[in-house]
Amino acid sequence: MDGYESVDTTSRSGTGARVYFSTDRDIDLYELEELCDAVGWSRRPLRKVKKAIQYSFLVVTMWEMRGKKRRLIGFSRATSDHAFNATIWDVVVHPDFQGKGLGKALMNYSIKRLRSQDISNITLFADPHVVNFYRNLGFMPDPEGIKGMFWYPNR
Ligand SMILES: CC(C)(COP(=O)(O)OP(=O)(O)OC[C@H]1O[C@@H](n2cnc3c(N)ncnc32)[C@H](O)[C@@H]1OP(=O)(O)O)[C@@H](O)C(=O)NCCC(=O)NCCS
């Protein structure tokens, strides 16, 4: 199928359907919102989500395919300086498909795409409950004591 890459055969959806990745940015924002709703994320203005996707360096979607029907079941994106660094954001797998190795496959695919662009420094901000998910994938919290620091308005 053009524009789609099949997930490793060990990472099927568990329902007899196949799972594919795509880096096509032509995403139905309502479908993406539904996916983010399903994991309880707060809603964000769609015009901003659209802009974030437009200006991301890499956008990866994960699809369950049944015949001609496709369903968005995972998403991640990365911003980058296009030379050294990339930061991964918005990693999500639909709850119906969690615990089947698809989050790992989504992350490994995203990392592979960034490495293929010669990006060597890949970072992300992990919610506390998923630190070990990322640790298993080779991400280190606070390497050499380095801390992520945040500035928020009105604090
Ligand atoms: C985090 C998330 C992407 C993981 O996706 P998933 O498809 O369930 O993960 P996988 O099945 O690929 O799990 C891969 C490995 O990580 C482990 N793992 C999965 N979720 C984990 C968690 N929350 N904490 C620790 N380990 C976890 C699995 O046990 C598995 O281990 P194994 O390789 O030893 O078998 C998914 O749970 C999700 O979308 N959560 C809601 C959104 C979210 O919190 N995103 C991260 C924001 S920073």
The ligand as a Tripos MOL2 file, in Angstrom:
@<TRIPOS>MOLECULE
LIG
   48    50     1     0     0
SMALL
NO_CHARGES

@<TRIPOS>ATOM
      1 C1          2.4370    4.6500   26.9520 C.3       1 LIG1
      2 C2          1.7970    3.9110   25.7870 C.3       1 LIG1
      3 C3          2.1350    4.6580   24.4850 C.3       1 LIG1
      4 C4          2.3860    2.4990   25.7260 C.3       1 LIG1
      5 O1          1.8260    1.8270   24.6180 O.3       1 LIG1
      6 P1          1.5550    0.2420   24.6270 P.3       1 LIG1
      7 O2          1.1860   -0.1390   23.2450 O.co2     1 LIG1
      8 O3          0.6050   -0.1070   25.7090 O.co2     1 LIG1
      9 O4          2.9980   -0.2990   25.0420 O.3       1 LIG1
     10 P2          3.6320   -1.6880   24.5760 P.3       1 LIG1
     11 O5          2.5930   -2.7590   24.6320 O.co2     1 LIG1
     12 O6          4.3580   -1.5120   23.2980 O.co2     1 LIG1
     13 O7          4.6710   -1.9350   25.7450 O.3       1 LIG1
     14 C5          6.0560   -2.0590   25.4760 C.3       1 LIG1
     15 C6          6.7580   -2.3850   26.7780 C.3       1 LIG1
     16 O8          6.5980   -1.3010   27.7060 O.3       1 LIG1
     17 C7          5.9150   -1.7620   28.8780 C.3       1 LIG1
     18 N1          4.9690   -0.7050   29.2610 N.ar      1 LIG1
     19 C8          3.8640   -0.3050   28.6140 C.ar      1 LIG1
     20 N2          3.2670    0.7210   29.2690 N.ar      1 LIG1
     21 C9          4.0390    0.9430   30.3570 C.ar      1 LIG1
     22 C10         3.9600    1.8580   31.4250 C.ar      1 LIG1
     23 N3          2.9720    2.7440   31.5260 N.pl3     1 LIG1
     24 N4          4.9260    1.8310   32.3710 N.ar      1 LIG1
     25 C11         5.9420    0.9320   32.2810 C.ar      1 LIG1
     26 N5          6.0770    0.0390   31.2900 N.ar      1 LIG1
     27 C12         5.1300    0.0350   30.3470 C.ar      1 LIG1
     28 C13         5.2050   -3.0330   28.4790 C.3       1 LIG1
     29 O9          5.0190   -3.8690   29.5830 O.3       1 LIG1
     30 C14         6.1640   -3.6220   27.4730 C.3       1 LIG1
     31 O10         7.2330   -4.2690   28.1380 O.3       1 LIG1
     32 P3          7.9880   -5.5400   27.4760 P.3       1 LIG1
     33 O11         8.6370   -5.0460   26.1970 O.co2     1 LIG1
     34 O12         8.9720   -5.9240   28.5260 O.co2     1 LIG1
     35 O13         6.9140   -6.5450   27.2260 O.co2     1 LIG1
     36 C15         0.2680    3.7660   25.9450 C.3       1 LIG1
     37 O14         0.0140    3.1350   27.1800 O.3       1 LIG1
     38 C16        -0.4760    5.0820   25.9010 C.2       1 LIG1
     39 O15        -0.8410    5.5630   24.8430 O.2       1 LIG1
     40 N6         -0.7760    5.6560   27.0800 N.am      1 LIG1
     41 C17        -1.5850    6.8610   27.1820 C.3       1 LIG1
     42 C18        -0.8950    8.0650   26.6280 C.3       1 LIG1
     43 C19         0.4180    8.3340   27.3220 C.2       1 LIG1
     44 O16         0.5240    8.2920   28.5330 O.2       1 LIG1
     45 N7          1.4370    8.6550   26.5000 N.am      1 LIG1
     46 C20         2.7670    8.9830   26.9680 C.3       1 LIG1
     47 C21         2.8370   10.4480   27.2640 C.3       1 LIG1
     48 S1          4.4940   10.9140   27.8100 S.3       1 LIG1
@<TRIPOS>BOND
     1     1     2 1
     2     2     3 1
     3     2     4 1
     4     2    36 1
     5     4     5 1
     6     5     6 1
     7     6     7 2
     8     6     8 1
     9     6     9 1
    10     9    10 1
    11    10    11 2
    12    10    12 1
    13    10    13 1
    14    13    14 1
    15    14    15 1
    16    15    16 1
    17    15    30 1
    18    16    17 1
    19    17    18 1
    20    17    28 1
    21    18    19 ar
    22    18    27 ar
    23    19    20 ar
    24    20    21 ar
    25    21    22 ar
    26    21    27 ar
    27    22    23 1
    28    22    24 ar
    29    24    25 ar
    30    25    26 ar
    31    26    27 ar
    32    28    29 1
    33    28    30 1
    34    30    31 1
    35    31    32 1
    36    32    33 2
    37    32    34 1
    38    32    35 1
    39    36    37 1
    40    36    38 1
    41    38    39 2
    42    38    40 1
    43    40    41 1
    44    41    42 1
    45    42    43 1
    46    43    44 2
    47    43    45 1
    48    45    46 1
    49    46    47 1
    50    47    48 1
@<TRIPOS>SUBSTRUCTURE
     1 LIG1         1 GROUP 0 **** ****
